[in-house]
Amino acid sequence: MTTTLRFLLNGASVTVDGLPPSTTLLAWLREHRQLTGTKEGCAEGDCGACTVMLAQRNGGRLRWLPINACIRPLASIAGSAIFTVEGLRGEDGTLHPVQQAMVETHGSQCGFCTPGFVMSLFGLYKNATALTRAEVDDAVSGNLCRCTGYRPIQDAARRMRELPAPDDWRSPATAGVRDSLPDESEARLLAALETPDAAAVDFEVDGCRWLSPRSEDALAEACVQHPDAVLVAGATDVGLWITKQHRSMPVMIGTLAATDMATIAEDDGTIDIGAGASLADAFVALEGDYPELHEAFVRFASVPIRNSGTLGGNVANGSPIGDSMPALIALGATVVLRHGNDRRQLPLEDFYLAYQKTALRPGEFVSRIRVPRRAPGLLLRAWKASKRYDQDISAVFACFALRMQGTRIADVRIGCGGVAPVPARARLTEDVLTGSTWNEASALRAATTLREEFTPIDDMRASAAYRTTILGNLVHRLWNETAGGGTITRVDDVRLTPMFR
């Protein structure tokens, strides 16, 4: 056991000693490194002012991922590389093309949000092959600006590719920062990052312990030894326990270092997604069979959240307003739960027992999510109702999967979120539709049943009456788009980029 962490900051090797595991990356950058370009706005991953770049090994290449520093525990980035807005400039002060483009297009006024926008656009600069308007919108969907307006920032996104690429991208020669990397080529950076067989992280400070097992087997062992530990993946929820709720978590087990849990495998019958796969990667895999889910995936939070958060974390969280679960329920997904060497499998809808209560036993964790491959004759639609299009929590999420035999509904699964204490199947409505001819009369019966099937609550996002009305209306929309002559509206030109495959 140790008290130190090692990673790269703006290209240089850094050792952090003696900080509690609950310290966020943002707090360390600002308070201990005086890198104040990275801002704190919301402290919950919503505004994007804290966006930084995470670089990780992926075999023989690098992966560049914008993430939110405000909710990311510092301990979770051990062995990776972090770049802040200060690290984009050359050693001679030359601005990176992303920064220069923001200057030339007047993409900044007060400047508070600007570093976050720069880092989100830098992610687009590193990852995108072609820039459509929709891709730019998606890249900055997690960044808020109150004064500049988005048109100049859109202009900067187009302009940055027209500027000369830096021949030798360097981090600033800040005293005490650069100690091992004389230049900032990607090859040098790749070589400097830890190899996959590096030692697991295990440290304790002030009575708080953090473990990062390097494999699923090691994770299973750690969970058995510490059955009350908090499992932390991308910390898109746990990060708020730190910044907003100030919870005490004596033992935290990070799951991201167990890279074998991030694998995605496909065969003739199943898309098998490791619980450690990022939301970004999982969505790309699912969209291959189920392109109708594309808009729902693009509207799931923002790029930095999808880069950090994992599908297993979203499923295990059990939130009644989580967007992935209703879709997975409609697709017939199952979860593989592991305790030590023992595994069991449950239909996803049976995993949720009550509000924020799941079927997980002490020391047990979600290992994999298994989704059936697309069946012939499937009609699939998923819709999210929320106050904002981007970066918002659902008032209602509904996914409809109808397996057709001609005009007859042979089988149907409906997953709903935001209308019950848990993500739930609409079994009564399924019974109404199963075996029926798919026509307007059956759609009307289903709409009436779905409006009455759940008893949602009134809250700040929507009233109960609104939620029940929306459920019925979505059945009408389903009929109009699949049989009644309507058309589906989709943002086809947004390309979802995987992290781990």
N, C-alpha and C positions, 0 to 999 in steps of 0.2 A: 504494500500500500504506500502511496506517495501523496504529496500535497501539490504537485506540479503538473502543469499542462504544457504541451508544446504544439505549435502550429506556425504558419507563416502569416505575417501581416505586411501587406503591400510589398510582398516579395522577399521579406527578410525573416529569418528564424527568430521566434519569440518564445520565451519561457515565462509562464505565469505561475506564481507561487503564493500559496496561502489565502486564496480567495474562496469563499463559500461556493459550493456547486450551483446555488440558486442565483449567482451573479449573472446578469444578462450581458450579452455581447455589447449592446449599446452602452450600458453603464460602464463597462470596462474601457471601451473606446474613448468615451468622453471624460471620465473621471480619472482614469489611470494613464491613458496615453495622450490626453489633450487633443484628440482628433475630433474636433467639435463641428466639422463639416457635416457629420452624420447627426441628424436632429432627432429630438424626441417631440412627437406631436401627441398622438393618442395613447401610446404605450399598450396597444392591443393589436397591432398589425393592420390597421384600417387606412391610415393616411399616407403611408409610403415615405414619410420624411426620413425614416431610419434605414432606407434600403441600402444594402451593401452587396458586394459580389462574393459568392462562395465558389472557389475552384476546387475540384476534386479529381482524383485519378479515376479513370474508367478504362482499365486495361492499359493500352499504350497511348492513350490520349487524355486530354483534359475535358472536363465538363464545367461550363460556366453557368452559374445559377444565381440570379438575383433573389435575395431573401430579406426578411424583416429582422433587423438586429434587435429591436426592442423586446421581442418575445423569445428570442433564441438563447438558451442557456450557453454560457461561454464554454462549459465542459463538453457540449455536444459537437464543437467544431475542432476538437483535438485531431491532429493529423491532416487537417485540411488547410486551405489558404483563403485568407480574407483580404479583399481589396476595398478600400474606402475611396471617397471622391478625391481625397488628397493624393492617393496612389496612382491616379490616372495621368498626372502631368509627367513630362519627361524631366530628367535631372537638370536640364537647362531651363526649366520653367515652361517649355512648350506645352500648349494645351493639347489634350487628346482631341481627335476629330469630333467626338460627341460634345465635349465642352466648347470647342470652337464654334460648332454649329449653333449651340444655344446662344452664344454671344452674337453671332452674325444675324440670327433671325429674331433677336430680341425676345428670347424665350424666358426671361426672368425679370420680375419687378422687385418685390420685397426680398426675394431670394431664399426665403425659409424652405420652400418646397424644392428648390432647384437641385440640390445635391441628390435627393431621392429620385427625381426625374432623370438626372444624368445617369445614375447607376441603372435604372430600369432601361433606359435607351442603350446603355452600354451592353446590357444583356441581349438586346435586340441586335446590336452591332456585331456581337460575337456569334450569335446563334442563327439569325435569319438569313436565308439565301435571297429572298425577294421581299420587298416591303410593300404590302398593301395597306390601305387605310385601316382596314379591320385589324390587321396584325399590329399596327402601331397602337390602335385603341386598346387592344387586349394587353399589350406590353405595359401600358401605363394605367390600366384599369384600377390598380391598387394605389395610385398616386393622386393626391388631391391638391389643387391649386385654387386659391381664392381670388387672386388679383391679376395674374398675367393673362389667363385665358388659354385654351388649349390649342388654338390655331397656330400661334408661333411655335409651340412645342411640336406640333405635327410638322411644321416646316423644318424644324431642327432635325427631326427624324429622317426626313428626305434628304436634307443637306449633308448630314454626317457621312453618307456613303460617297458623296462627291468630293470630299476633301482627301488629301493624300494620307494614306495609312502611315502610321509611325514606323520607321525602320527599326527602331530599337526602343520599345516601350519600357520606360524605367520608372521606378518609384522614387520619390524625393529622398535626397541624402540627409534625412533627419538624424541628428546625433543619437546614437544608441539603437537605431532601428536597423540599418543595413550592416549585417555582419558576415553574410555568407554568400550573397548573390551579387556578383559584380555587374551582371546585366539581367534584364528581365525578359529574356526570350522564353517562349512557352516550353521549349525543351529543357532549359535549366530549371524552370519551375516544376515541371513534371518530375524531373530527377530528384528535386529537393523534397517532394512530398513523401510521406511515409508509405512504405510498401504494405500490401494487405496483411502480411504476417507479422506486423509490428505488435508489440506487447499491448494487451488490453489496458484500458484506463481504469484505475481504481484508486480513488483518493477521498480523503475525509478532512474536512475543516470545520471547526466549531460545532462538532456533533452532527454534521450533515455529510452523508456519504454518497458518492456518485460512482457507479460502475458502468462501463461500456463493454460488454462481452463482444468478442469478435466472431461468434458463430451462433446459430440458433441453438445448438446443443449447449453451449456455454450459457446462453441466455436462459434456457430451461433450467439449468442447474442453479443459476443465480436466483431465479424466481422461486424455486423450491426452498432455497436457503433464506430468502427474504420475502415471504408470502405477502407481507403488508407493504412492500415497496411500491412506489409510484413509477409506472413505466412511462418513459418519455421518448417519443419519436421526434417529430418536427416541432413539438411544443407549441403548435398553433392554438391549443386550448390550455395546456399546462402553463404556458407562458403568462397567461392572464391570471392564473392562480398566484404567480409570483408578483406580477406588477400591480394587480388590482386587489386581490384578496389577501396577499401577504401570508399565505399558508405556510405552516411548518411541515416540511417533508424530510423526515430523518434519513430515509434511504430512497434514492432515485436510481433507476436502471435505464440507461440510454439504449435504445434498440438499433440506432442507425449504423453502428459499427458492425452489426451482424449482417454482412452484405449478402449472405446466402438467403436471407429472408426477403431480399429485394428482387429476387428472380421472378420472371414471368415466363410460363411455359404454356404452349398450346398444342393440343392434339385434336383428333377428329371429334372428340366429344366435349372437351372442357377447355376453358381459359383458366389456368391455374395461376393465381396472383399471390405472391408472397405478401404477408402483412406489412413488411417493411418497404414495399414498392411505393414510390411517391404517388400522390394523386395525379401528377402530370403523366407519369409513365403508365399508370393503371388506366387512365382515361384513353390514352392512345391505343392501348391494347383492346379495350372494350369497343372503341369506336370502329375498329376494323370490322367487327361483326354487326355492330349496332350503330350505324351512322346517324340514326334519328336522335341519338342522345347528344349530338354534338353541341347544340346550343346550350343545353343544360350544363355540359362540362365547361364550356367557355364562361358561363355565368357563375360557376362555382368559385367564389372568392376572387382571388387575383393571381397573377403569375407567381409572385413570391410565396404566397400561401400554398399554391399547388406544388411549388418546388420543394417546400419544407414538409408539408403535411403528408401523411401516408394514408393509403386506403384502409389498412388495418387499424390505424388510430381513429379514423373517422367512424369505422364500424364499431370498434370497441367502446368508443365514447358513449354511444347509445342515445345521442341527443334526438329528441322528437322532431327537430328542425334541421337535422343533417341531410344534405341533398343527395348523397350517394346511396343511402340505404333504401329509400322507396324504389329507386330504379333497380337496384340489385335484387330486391324482393320480387319485383315484377318479372325479372329475368330468371327467377328460380335459383338464386345463388345459395350456396351453403358455406358455412364457416368451419374450419378445422381448428379445434382447440387443443392445446398441448399442456400437459402437466408432467414434468420430468420426461420420461420416455413414453408416456401414455398419450394417445391421441383419440379424440372423438369428434364426430361430425354432426352438425345440426343444420336444419334449414334456417336461413337467416331470420325469418320472421319469428322462429321459436327462441332465438337468442335473447330477445328483449322481453323481460318479465314485468317490469313496472317502470315508472319514471326514474331514469338514471340507475336502473338495476338490471343487470344482465345475468346470464347463466354461468358466468365465469366463477370458478371456485378459487379459494385462496391458493396462490402460487401458479395459477393457470393463466394462459394468455392466448390471444388469437394468433395462430400460426400462418394460415392461408385462407384465401377466399376463392371459391371455385364457382365459376359461372358457366352454365351450359352454352355450347356453341349455338348459333342461330338455327332455329327449326324452320323447315319449309312452311310457307304460307303464313308467316308471322306479320301481323300489323303491330307496329310499335310507335308510341308517341310518349313524350315526357314534357311536362310544362311546369314552370316555376312562376308563382305570383309573388311579387315583392314590390316595395315602394320604389326602389331604384332598379335599373337594369343590371348594373355592375356592382360587385362588392356589397351585396346586401343579403340579409338573412331571409329565408322564405317565410311568407305568411302561409302559403299552401304549396306543396309539391305533389304532383300526381303523375304516375307512370302507368300506362295501359299497354298490356301485351296480349294480343288476341291471336290465337292460332286458328287460321281459317281453313275450312274444307269447302271450296266454292264460296257460296254466300252464307254458309253455316259456321257458327262459332263452335269449334270443337273443344277449345279449352281457352281459359282466360285467367290472367293474373293481374291484379291491380295493387300497386304499392302507393301508400299515401304518407305524407309527412306534414307536420304542423297542425294536425287535426285531432291528435290523440296523445296520451302521455308517452307513447313510444312510436317509432316507425311501424306502420301496420298494413296488413293486407285487408282489402275491402271484400271480405268473403261473401257477405250477403249480396253485394252487387255482382260479384263473380257468379253466384248461383243463378241470378236473374238472367245473365247473359249466356251462360254455358248451354249449348245445345240449341240456342235460338238462331233464327235467321237475322243477319246483321242488316236491319232496316231502321227506318226512323221510329217506328213503334217500339222496337226493343231498346233503342237509344233513349227514348223518353222514359221508359220504365226504369232503365238503369240510372238515369239522371235523378229521378225521384228517390230511388233507393239509396243512392250514394249520398244525397243531401241529408238523409235521415240516419245513415249508418254510424256516424261518429258524433260525439258531443264535444266540440272544440271549446276553447276558452276565449274570453276577451282579453287582449293584452295590447301593448303599445304598437304592435305590428298590424293587428287587424281585429275586428270584432268577430264573435262566434257566428253571427248572421252572415257576415261577409264571407267567411271561410266556407260555410255550408253552401252558400250561393255559388261560389267559385267552383266547388266540386261538381255541382250539377252542370254548370256552364261548360266545364271542361269535357264532360261526356258529349254535350252538343257539339263542341269543337271537334272532338274525335270523330263523330259521325260525319260532320261536314267535310273534314279533310280526307277521310278514308273512303267514304262512299257517297257523300252528298254533293260533291262537285267543288269543294273548297280546295285550297292549296296550302301547303306548309311553308312557313317562312323560316329560313335558316341563314346563318352567317357562314356560308360555305368557304369563304376565302380566308378564314382564320385557321392557321396551321398550329395544331397542338404539338409541342416539341417534347419528346420523352427525355427523362433524366437517365434512368437505368433500364436497360433492356438486356 
